[in-house]
Amino acid sequence: MGNRLRAHLGGILVGAACLPLTAALVVLFPEHFPEFGWVFVTALAVIAAYFGGWVAAPVGGVLGLAAVNWAAADAAGLTTAHLIRSGLTLAATGLVSYLAYRREQAEERRRLSHEELVSRFEEQTASLRQALSRLEAEAAERERLAADLQFQVALLNALMDAVDYGIVVVSPQREWTFLNRRYAALWNLPPDVAASRSRDDALPIITAQLVDPAAFLAALDHAYNHPDEEVRQELRLKDGRVFEKYGVSVRAGDGTYLGRVWFYQDVTARRRAEAQLRFNQTLLEAQMEASEDGILVVSPDRKWLLFNRRFAELWSLPEEVVRSRSREEGLPIILAQLENEAEIRSLLDWIYDEPAESFRGNMHLKDGRVFRFYTAPVHDQAGNYYARVWFYRDVTELHRAEENLRRSELRFRSLIERASDLIIVLDGRGIITYASPSVSRILGYELADLTGKPGARFVHPDDRNRAVEFFRVRAGEASGVSRGIQLRILTKDGRTRVIEWLVTNLLDDPVIRGVVLNGRDVTDRVAVEAELRETNARLEATIGLLQRRNEENQIFADLAELLRTCQTLDEAYRVVGNFARALFPSGSGVLYVVNPSRNLVEAAASWGPAGGNEALLVFAPDECWALRRGRAHVLDESAVGIRCQHVRPDAPGSYICVPLIGQTEPVGLFHIRFADPVIDEDRRRLAVELARHVALGLVSLRMQEALRNQAIRDPLTGLFNRRYMEESLEREIRRAIRHRSSVGVIMLDIDHFKGFNDAYGHTAGDILLQTLGRVLQSSIRAEDIACRYGGEEFVLVLPDASLDDTFRRAKQVRLRVRDMTIDHHGQLVAPVTVSAGVAAAPEHGETVEALIAAADLALYQAKAAGRDCVVVAPRPEGAGPAAG
């Protein structure tokens, strides 16, 4: 603008010069001026426009024209020619002024365009420099995040491969994003298909193995069409295997559907075991129902465990008693039917007081029926009394026949010769004086071979002494008394027959004068009874074994369920110790875990009387033979073994060490000690099975704990992340409101952190953040929460801390940070300081947002106050901040 003003003023002066120049020309050339005065004026206007711009041209032209007209008027007077020339001069002056104006505007536009381009170039250059700086910082951060992500992905893959479940993760577009080695092994996927994670290549391989692929595909479609539903399905394969499939959807924190995770487990062995158990139970029930005897099984505490339908029919038990199996309801019904109720009650008390005794006898009912019963104890494989079994048979008709036979025996002696029962008469010395013809038919002896011979000669040697003693006692009893005995008798061809004898003392009878033996061949019946007893014993043993296995399986199921619900490994260790005590009540033991560095094995839980005193609490993995060999190691008197180095040499008894194997690596060890010199196979099997279940539970829990820590922890400093802090702070604020207490918040920022990074590098910056994280963690209480809020900002949440306490704690933290030393490549880095803002609830608000905003404002004031200080946020009533 200054140059343009000077040009216009100069042009005006040039135009003004026309007046004196014209006057001089009139004086000098009066006769010639009217002819060229206008040309001269026009030339001067053009010169003024050229040097002064479009303003100078009209000024000079008007002034010059006024001078010319004045001169012409003075010389000869104004004429029409003068006026025409004046108009032409004015037109020429206007055209020149217009052209000068256009030239000046064009120059102005060129000048402005050049300045604007220069300004914009400088602005874009500055923006590009800032963008490049941000890109460099973002690139470095992305490299760090990529490294962390790569490590986390590798860790997650290792954990997923360590479990015994097949796992596949499917995106919302039904693309496979991950599958573990177990999944590929379950479905026999080729390595290239497993590596590519191609669903289109793998799905035909999978469906080709299924018995019902349509149901499998339908379940998949249903799951993907209903992403919020959990899906469970049992899959049967053509090779006989059975898989359990479980699918659950995965959502982000904001509810975005991320896909679905499928878990597959091979349950073939479990299904076969369940089928075998059902078969055994069905077989036992069928055999009991097929028996003609009423069968009752009673526990040691006299509870009815089970009975068959024949038992209920014999005793006319109501249907409700059959369903409930209640001894309290059933026993009075049975006793009410007996003639000798008091006697049977005493007999029952005696039998249950002598659990090792077997007993047989008859029961007479009020309706005239007679039941023959037999009861015997049932023991498990260890010889422990498990239950008592009762067999009842309705022998009413048989009993009546026997009674009739005994009553008519003397009257129908002539019929004895034709009787099918064996009849032998012995004299007082046991010599055979008579044998019925049936003896010859059954035993093969001629009557001459028997008569005059001692009866004991024909008894089996193993029963002979018992027979002689029985005869001696019977011969001394009163006449007419009958007693029964079962003896094995030798036949003439050397075989053995079982004869059930009814011995009646008739020595005082004047006709008989001897001891009468009425025998019945019960060989087949005894064989059947023996077979029945053996079958019952096997079934009872099987029942006992199945019940023990069922109890063990239930314990293992409870253990697995509790391990799944444990939130920490310490909880899991306590649970494992309690279950080990239940499974091995007579033993002691220690649960060891391998530390993350895999160079030490440390005790995590112990149980039993010894409490782990016979073994070291910490030792190296190669000091245990079980960890060396990867399988159970037993030291007892049944085999030659080597004592582990972690076991004290003077420890008594026997022990077993069982490694806890995760996928391929040991994660821990069970050391179980028994006072017995020998550890039986059942306890060894139980210890191995317990180790297997615990290993699976611990591996799963470690994976869950690692994932949980990743979700709530900052990976660089190990402190809690921002999300966890905000959730915890909200919970503490609500608790403080309920209990009318307070919550303190300290927001810290590292002073000149960017300059520190620029001076020492990002690696040193990471070391500074890690060191500060450790200092903060060591400066707080167990209930306090330290988190990395973002970048170089940190937040401390102090439950039950007043504003003054929080301010005092902030100053202590600031001083500890000033004393903090950082070693970077052997060089001590300059001291680091922090600025801190302090706020508390309820003084500065009762929400997370209000409290954080107040602390952030105080932090800003601390920065403005010169850094390396602590500022308390201003109170709502306007009180000024305090600094320290």
Protein Blocks (a to p, Z undefined) as FASTA:
>chain_A
ZZmmmmmmmmmmmmmmmmmmmmmmmmmmmmlmmmmmmmmmmmmmmmmmmmnojklmmmmm
mmmmmmmmmmmmmmnopafklmmmmmmmmmmmmmmmmmmmmmmmmmmmmmmmmmmmmmmm
mmmmmmmmmmmmmmmmmmmmmmmmmmmmmmmmmmmmmmmmmpcbdcddddfkopafbdcf
klmmmnopafklmmnopaklmmmmmmmmpmblmlmmmmmmmmmmmmmbccddddddfkop
acdddddddddfkopafbdcdddddfklmmmmmmmmmmmmmmmmmmmmmpmbdcddddfk
opafbdcfklmmmnopafklmmnopaklmmmmmmmmpmblmlmmmmmmmmmmmmmbccdd
ddddfkopacdddddddddfkopafbdcdddddfklmmmmmmmmmmmmmmmmmlmmmpmb
dcddddfkopafbdcfklmmmnopafklmgopafklmpcfklmmmmmmmmmmmmmmcehi
acddddddddfkopacddddddddfklpmklopaddddddfklmmmmmmmmmmmmmmmmm
mmmmmmmmmmmmmmmmmmmmmmmmpcbfklmmmmmmmmmmmmmmmbccddddddfklpac
cdfbdedjklommpcfbdcfklpfklmnopacdddfkbccdddfkbcfklgcjddddddd
fklpcfbdcddddfbfbdcfklmmmmmmmmmmmmmmmmmmmmmmmmmmmmmpcfklopac
fklmmmmmmmmmmmmmmnopaddddddddehklmmmmmnojklmmmmmmmmmmmmmmmpc
fkbccddfbhjbccdddehiafklmmmmmmmmmmmmmmpccdeehiacdddddddddddd
fklocbfklmmmmmmmmmmmmmmnngaiacddddfkopacddZZ
